[in-house]
């Protein structure tokens, strides 16, 4: 089996740092994704019902016109396009559902969707996503961001240890 290699994590990290630095210079803000989804949802709701602009929460995204013409929305579209092009170049596009033994594709997709809904709701409650918190906060030396990153990675290692048996023999 000819296994394709990934980029070096160090190289990817350096390039991500450079991209973050450029985003601070060009856009005057760091990188994050959750704002793009909130803006897109607000714009879609507004296109269905223009009275949605009066909504106390979502109306702020519509104040300056089309909510889709924003740095974070353009960034996320670029992430999808860039990821797709990268996968094409590396010949890594293969439609599949990766799952552990004993899990049906339907069960795996259900839990992935449920996890996505929980994360989406949490990012709105906390006013930001983990990428924005970790990247932007760490880059600006925010103590809270560093505490968050240590807690998130620590929890990740802990739960990976607890659930690794489910992923042995991934189909």
Secondary structure, DSSP 4 states (H G I P E B T S, - for coil): --PPPPPPHHHHHHHHHHHHHHHHHHHSS---SHHHHHHHHHHHHHHH-GGGGG-TTTHHHHTTS-TTSSHHHHHHHHHHHHHHHHHHHTT---------TT--HHHHHHHHHHHHHHHHHHHHHTTS-HHIIIIIIHHTT-HHHHHHHHHHHHHHHHHHHHHGGGGTT--
